[in-house]
Amino acid sequence: MTSAPSMRPMSTPVPSQDTVAATGPADDPVGSHAAGPMALRGSALRSTGYAVTIGLSLISAPLLIRHLGIAGFGRYTTVLAIVAIVSGLTDAGLVSIALREWTTRAGKNRARLMRSLLGIRCELSLGGVAIGVAFALLAGYDRTLVLGTLIAGVGIVLQAVANVLTVPLQGELRFGWASLIDVARQAVAVALIVALVIAGASLLPFFAVSIPAGLVTLVFTAVLVRGKMPLSPRFRGAELWPLVRDVLPYSAAIALNALYFRVTIIVMSLTATAQQTGYFATSFKVIEVLIGIPGLAIQAAFPILSRAALEDRQRFASATERILELALIAGTGLVLVVVLSAPFVIAVLAGASGAPAVPVLQIQGLALVATFLAAASGYSLLSLRRHHALLIANSAALVANIALTLVLVPIDQARGAAIAAVIAESCLALGQLILLLSSGAVRMRLASLPAVAVAGLAGAAPLLVAGMEPVLRALLGLAIYLSVLALLGRLPPEVAHALGRRQLR
């Protein structure tokens, strides 16, 4: 581990007419007393919107897997993994950086910076597509996969630009609109996939689905933020260099994060059979959807954490400690749902032919607790500008995943890959937590840990009941888990507060 001095944050910005702290605008939800409840409702809205997108994906995913077959779906997922990796490698954490800077800046200073960040996002995204296509060629993939990488990459570029444009919505805690954008994108993608399946399309056209979905997202977002966010990118911004230089460790950490969780798919495509790759891809399809939940839920509090880290460290510590506790509780609950319902989920996605993917999903589902804790600690470290800490933790996770994947895939194929992914995610969460605690900004409260462990074990009890339907088993397990938490006085009151008001902001 690296000592604290090597992870010292950037110097605190000097308040000026272009900082929110100095101007104190009347319409500043992040700085208001209502920020906490708004963030909680925003978290609920983002999670609900994400749940809707999951529901939509359940319409298309089974059709797609059955239409392409297990091996064909493995090929499809391989291309999407390549595109996701290069997108992450070139993302450089720009959306999170843009959101943090939006929250702490104002006026022309903010607008100028947003234009420059938008320009960098365009350049990096196009470069990422080129990298992805080059990798597909060098790896010896066939013509369909190479063209698929190029086509899917175009959609990723559109989506990446749209993501930067959503910064004002998140910075002003308008999470209802951000959720609606996500649902609209998924609805377009699902509709097109269903249409292609009905038409009996081959593999290649499915990669083009991301293009119209990305266009819809880009146009919708641009209309909502017009007048608040500059829509024209600036491709030369010399004033950006000090910021870019300072966040390079964070950018590298984001790149590694995008790589380590998906590198397993790439390794399997090169070393395992197509069938085993397909089993892991089927499980990964579920996990890939679920790992988005903690990021979306916790990101709602990120503007508040960023402002508090700058102005009020006591508020920051209190908020971070509570978020970590909620992450532990929510992550454990989601693990129970995945493990108990895995046979049903795989049956819906792939039918009887996908049965070997059930234990793969149950193993991989265990990583979700670590995913929640990693998201919570990661946003806190970013708010503190502890970029080196994020780089250290993500580097450890990548090394662990590559090493374990190379060792375990030959031994236990898809299940070995799932074990490697779980250990890698655990390394990430543990590393970030240790480095966050070493910063001295927060303390880790362990009071909830025994209660969550007891409730989790109790919730897993339905696994002992033979012949119970997986859906009923999952519902019963979740009910037991929540009931035990309530009896032990650890059921989060934030749930009721988050659902208290449901207006679209």
N, C-alpha and C positions, 0 to 999 in steps of 0.2 A: 504494500500500500504506500501511497505517497503522502508525505506529511502535509499538514494544513498550509504552511507558507507557500508551497508550490501550487496551491489551489486558491490563492487569494483572489477575490472578485475584482472586477473592473472598478476603477474609481467611480464613486457616486457622481452622477451628472450634476453639474452646478445649476440650480434653478435659474431659469431665465424666462423671458416672455414666451418662449416656445415650449415650456414644460407645463404639464397639467398641474403639477403641484403648485407652481407659481401663479398660474392664472386663476385656478379655482373656479372653473366654469360652473354655472348654475346647473347645467344638464350634464352631470358627471355621476352616472350610476355607480361606477366602481368605487368612488370615494364617499358615497352616501351610506347612511346607516342601513339602508335597505339592500345593500350589496350582498350580504350573506344569504338572506332568503331568496333573492333573485338568482343567485348562483345555484342554490339548492333546487329551485324550480327549473332553472336551466339544465341542470344535470338530469333531472327527471324527464324534461322534454327531449334532450338529446338521446337519452337511453330509450325513451318510448319511440322516438323516431327511428332509432336504430333497430328496435324490436320489429317495427313495421317493415323495415328493409329486409330483415331476416325472414319475416313471414313471406315477403315477396320472393325472396330467393328460394324458399321452399317450394314455390310453384315451378320455377325454372330448373333448379338443380337436379331433381330426380329425372326430369325429362331429358336433360342434357346428358347425364351419366348413362341412362339407358340407351339414348340415341347413339352416343359415341362408343359405348362399351367401356369396361374398366380400363383396358389398355389405352384406348383412344382418349379417355378422360385424363389419363396420366400424361399423355402428350400435350393435351390442352393446358393442364395445370403447369406443366414444365415451362411453357411459353409465358404464361401469366406470372410465374415465379421470376423468370428472367427479367421481365418488364418491371415487376415490383421492386426487384433488387436494384436495377439501374436507376429507377425513379428515386429510391431511397438514397442511393449513393450520390445522386446529384441534387437531392432535396436540400442538403446542407442545413436542415432545420429552419429554413427561411420563414415558414408560416409561424412557428413558435417565436422566433426572433422578432418578426414583424408585429405579432400580437403584443409581445412585451414592450417593444418600443412605441407602439401605438398607445398603449396604456400610460406611458410615462412622458410622452411628448404631445405637442399641440401646434396648431398654426402652420406656417410655411415650412418650418423645420420638419414636422411630421409628414406633410404632403410630399416634400422633396425626397425624403427617405423612402416613402412608400413607392414612389415612381422608380427609384433606383432598385429597390428590392424586387419590384415587378419585372424590371428589365433583366436582372440576374436570373430570376426564375425562368424566364423564357429561354435564355441562353443555355442554362444548365440542363433544362428539360430536353432541348433539341440535341445537346451533346450526349445525354443519357440514352436517347433512342439509337444514336450512332454506335455507342458502346454495346448496347444490347444486340444489335444486328451483327456487329463484328464478333461478339462472343458466339452467337449461334453458328456463324460460318466457321469459326475456328474449332468449335466443338464437333463439327461434322454433321450437324443436324440436316435433315432433308429439306427440300425446297419449301414444303408446306410450313414447317416450323420457322424457317428463316423469314419467309414473307409474313407469317403470322406475328413474329416479333416486331417487324416494321409497322404493320397495320395497327396492332394493339398499342404500340408506342405513340402513334399519333393521338389516340384517345387519351393516353396518359398525359401528354403535353397540354391538351385542352383542360383536363381536370386539374393539373398542377397550377395553371394560371388562375382558374376559378377559385382554387383553395386560397390563394393569396388575397383575392378580392373579398373573401368572406371575413377578413380581419375586422373591419368596422362593425359587422354584426356581432362578432364575439366580444370585441372590445367594449361595446355598449350593452353587453349582456342580452342581446336580442336573439336568444337561442331558439325561439320558436321558428323564426324564418330560416335559420341555419338548418334546423331539422327538416323543414319542409323541402329545402333544396336537396338534401340527401335522399328523401323519399321520392322526389320527382326523378332524380337520376336513376335510382334503382328501378322505378316503375318503367321507365323507357327501356332500360337494359333487359328487364324480364320480358316485356312485350316483344322485343325483337328476337330474343332467344326462343321464345315459344313459337313465334312465326317461322323462324328458321327450322325448328324441329318439325313443325307441321309440313313445311315445304320439302323436308328430306334433304336438307343442305349437308354438304361435306364439312370437314373440319375447318377449313380456311375462313369461310364467311363468319363464323362465330367470333373470330378475333376482331372483326370490324364493329362489333356491337358497341364498344367503348367510344367510338367516334361520335355518333349522334347523341349518346348519353352525355358525353362531355360537352357537346355544343349546347344542349339544353341547359346544363348546369351553368355554363359560362354566361349565356344570355340572361338567364333568370337572375343570377347573382349581380351582374352588371347593372341591371335595372334597379335592383334593391339598394345598391350602394352608390348609385350615381349622385354626385354632389358631395359625397363624403370621402370617397376613395378615388384618387386619380386613376383613370382608365388607360392612360397612355404611358407605356413603359419608358424609362430613361436608361439608355444603354451605356452611358458614360457618367459615372458619379464618383469623382475623386474623393469626395468627403466620406464615402462609404468605406474606404480602405481601413481606417482605424477600427471601425466596428467589425469588419470582416476579419481582420487580423486577430482581434481579440476573441472572436467566436469560432475560430478555426478548430480548436479542440472539440467544441460542441458539434460542429458540422461533421467532423470525423466520427464522433460518437454516433450521430444519427445514421451516418453511412453504414457503420458497423452493425447497428441495430437492425437496419433493413436487410442486411446480408445474413446475419447469423441464424435467424429463425427460418429463412427460406433456403439456405444453402443445402439443407438436408435433401430437398427435392432435387436439386441439381446433382448432388453426389449420387443419389439413388438412380437418377436417369442415366448415369455413366457407369455405375457399378452393380446395380441390382437388376432383376428381371423386370420386364414391363408390367407383369401382373403385380409383383410386390410394390413397385412404384405406384401403381394404380390404387392399391389398398391404402398406402400412406397418403396418397393424394386425396382419396375420399375422406379420410379422417381429417386431413389438413384443411379441406374445404370447410368443415364445421368449425375447427379451431380458428381458422383465418377470419371467419365471421365474428366469432366470440371475442377474440383478442382486441377488437375495435371498441368494445364496450367500455373497459376501464379508461382508455384514453379520452373518449368522448365525454364520459361522466365527470372525470376529474378535470378535464380542460375547462369546464365551466367555471371552476374556481381559480384558474390560472391568472386572469387579469387582477383578481383581488390579491393573490399571493405576490404578484410582481409589484403592485403598488405598496403592499405592506412591507415587503423586503426593502423597499427604498425609503419608506417613511416611518414605519412602526414595527420594529422587530418583535415586540411582545405579541402584537396581533398576528404576525406571521407565524410565530412559534405555536400559538394556540390553534390557529387554523390548520397548520401542517400536522400537528399531533392528532387532531380530530379526523382529518382526511385519511391518515394512515390507519386509524382504528376502523373507520368505515370501509376502507379498502380490504382489510383483513376479513371483515364480516361478510361483505358482498362477494369477495373472491371465493371464500369457502362455500357459500351457498350455491354459487354457479358451478363449482366443481361437483357438488352433490347432484345437481340436475343433470350434468353431462354424463357422469359415471352411471347413474341409475337409468337414464333414458337412452343410453348408447345403442342397445339393440334395436329400439324403435327408430331412432334417427337414421341408422345405417340401412335399415330395411326400407325406409321411405326413399332414401337417396339412391340406393343401388340394388335393392331387392335381395333375393337369396344369394346371388353371386357375390355380394359384397360382405357376407357374414364374417370372413376373416378380418375385416377392418374394425369389427366391434372392439376387441381387446386393444387394438391400436388407438382407437379413440378414447377408451377408458384410461389408458396410460397417459396419453397426451393431454387429456382434460385436467390432470393433476397440476399442470403448469399454470392454470388460470389464477390460482392464489398468488403465485409469484408475479404474474402479469399485472394484477391489480396493485401490488405493493411496489413494483417497478415503476408503474405510471405515477403513483402518488409521490414516491421519493424523487423520481426524475423531474417532475415539474417543480418540486421544491428546490432542487439543486439548480435548475435553470433560473428560477426566480432570484436565487442568491448569486447567479453568474458563476457558479462553480463548474465551469466547462471541463476542466481537466478531470474532475471527479467522474463526470459522465463518460468521458473517453476511457478512463481506466476500467470502469465497470463493464462497459460494452466490449472492450478489448478482451477482458477475461471471459466473457460469455461466448464470444466468437471462437476463441482458442478452445474452450471446453467443448463447444458443439462440433467443430471440425474434427478434433481428436476423437471424441466419442463416436461420432458418426462413422468415421473410417474404421473404428474398432468394432462397433456393435452391429452395423448393417451386415457384414459378412457372417456374423454369428447368428443373428435373429431377425434379419431382413427388416420388414416394416416395423415390427415391435421394437427392435433395437434402435431404429431411427427415432421412434417416439420417446424412448428412454433418454436418448441423447438430447432431444429438444427440451424435455422436462428439466434435466440437470442444467442445461445452458440457461434456461429462463430463471432457475433458482439462483444460479451464480450471479446473474444480472441484478436480481432483487436484493440479494444479500450484500453484494458489493456496494450498491447505491445506498442502502440503509446504513452500512458501516461508515461510509464516507459522509453521509448527511449528518450522522451523529457526531462524527469527528469535527465537523465545522463549528460545533458549539451553539448553533442557532436554535436547535430543537432538542427535546428529550423524547426518548421512546417510552411510551406508557405500555406496560405489559399486563395491566390489570384485566384487559379483555381476553388475553391469550388463553388462559385456562378455560374460560367460559366458552369461547369459540371452539376450542378443541373438544370439549365435552359435547357440545351441541352438534358438532360435525360427526363425531363417532355415533351419537344417537341417531342422527339423520341417515347414516349409512346402514342402519339396522334392517331396512327392507331388503337388502341384498341377501339376507339369511332366509327370506321367505321364498320357497321354491314355487315356480309356476305363476307368480304374480306378473301382470302385464307391465311392461316397462314404463308406460306413461303413468299408470296408477302408482307404481313404485316411486317414480320421481316426485310426484305430487305429495305422496305420503312422507317421503324423506324430507322434502322441503318444509312441509308443515311441522314435522317433528323438530327439525332444526330451529325454525323460528319460535316454536313454542318453548323449547328449552332455553333459548336466548332470553325470551320474555320472562320465564320463571327465574332466571339468574340475574334479571335486571339489566341485560345488555342489548335488548332490542332497540335499534337506533330510533330516537324520536324524530330524527330528520325526515323519515319516510312520510309521517303525517304532515309535517310542515311543507315538504316538497309538493305534496299533492293538494295543499290547501287552496291554491289558485292555479288555474290552468289557461290563463289568457295567452294568446299568441303575441309574442313580442318580436 
